[in-house]
Amino acid sequence: MTVHPNVQLLRDFFVAMQRLDKEALAAQFTIDARWWAPISAEQRGLISRPLEGGAAVVELLTTLMTQIYGPERTWTIQHVTADDETGAAHVELVTTLAGSGRPYRNTYAFFYQFVNGQIADVWEFTDTEYSHGQFEEEAARQASSDSNSTVVSTGAH
């Protein structure tokens, strides 16, 4: 059975995301691509909706990923479908949180619009209650750790 080129594009997209491959990701997006993050991410001041421009999207996918997730991450495609104009992928991310190394696992649904064999729009859906809870717990744990630190001064007077 022949695989539709946009199904292959989405498979390649998740491989490039896993590797943080900026060149491959840049080739997969249109210059004016838009990323529609979950509304709650915008409400929390984490990202504007939509994030506009292929270069900005690639930067989000590579730089932000390393700030919030550990160095090893696995994207597993559960379901993927695409035609000439639209596509969808149901995926699972398994990684760790960058600050603590604690395990993180969540599922995502992405919807895509394609233009000339490239990704023009992405709509991201995930369990934001879970993910924000994980990050807030991480921040609280870090703040608690910082406040429990003892500062010793040997200052000369």
Buried (B, 14 or more C-beta within 10 A) or exposed (E): EEEBEBBEBBBBBBEBBBEBBBEBBBBBBBEEBBBBBBEEBBEEEBBEBBBEBBBBBBBBBBEEBEEBBBEEBEBEBEEBEBEEEEBBBBBEBEBBBBBBEEEBEBBBBBBBBBBEEBBBBBBBBBEBEEBBEBBEEBEEBEEEEEEEEEEEEEEEE
